């Protein structure tokens, strides 16, 4: 699809550019041809006007002279003199206009010769009239020389005008042809432009449809991946919760085994030592010392057994409740780590699993404080609210940057997993040199599983 779109762009864009350049070329060519034709028309119109003025001047000169010859009134000579003054200017103007064409120049030379002859004839008649030679000027007028000269002048003028008229017709034809070519070119370029626009619209629609299809595919794939991520996350959460529960069950089972089996064996051994000691009395001081040392060793083993059992499964939690268990945990940590621990504990109502989560959370936090925090004081608080329980562990240690917690810190990750498994939310707030606050919000009752979510294994 992308190759097709690029191919259409490669076709439509040059086509549109070619149409635009063609239209510009046609307009420019038509403009120059029309402009040249109009200039020629203007020049030829001037030449025709000059020829007409020359003929009019010749007629004025002849008419004025004839009026003077017949009447002798000098007033009739005014048109003759005026025309005589303009004839030479008209001839010079015609010479400059017909200089570029040899054929027109030949006709012009013949025309100027005939004009000169006619003017010589008129001047001769005027001279004879002023000298009083009546017969002579009447003879000149009565001859056909003047008529022949005027006919020749008209013929040469007509030839020049007809040739210019033909050229005007050709120029008009060129203008009409240029206009027709411009119309044809504009129509053709418009058709090409419409075709290019149509191709562009098709390409745009194709790109839009391809984009919509790709978006639909991406949306489907994203939805599938999101569903897969949710499914895998739910599966991993269930697996983590199951493993956590199995771990607690195993720790409880091991604690019971240690309490029952090892406790019975140690108690029996201690009783045997007591019976042996009572039978020996004061006999064998060395043996009595050995029995006393053995009894003390058994007491130490029994105490170690109790600590291990409490670490595996705190019996105080099931026997005394969460508040007392946390008091005991804080006291033992303070005594063992040498860190002052203050508590503010309220009696809370939580399910058994959530109580164990709170206990493990406080236990893990105190362990981390003892290992890394270098703190002097610790505050543990548990407060009951109408719909939730708030648990906080705050220390004044060296702190850390939560954004740079390494993935190997499984204690914090396991703490968060425990809290979220019972529907709570865990937050860790800390800055280097400002201590650390571990806070959890837990629901007062266990929330019902979400619709569609698999039930957590017990």
Helices and strands as residue ranges (DSSP letters): H 2-71, G 74-76, H 77-97, H 102-131, H 134-142, H 145-257, I 258-262, H 263-280, H 285-312, H 315-319, H 322-337, E 340-345, H 352-368, I 369-373, E 377-384, E 388-395, G 402-404, H 410-421, E 425-430, E 436-443
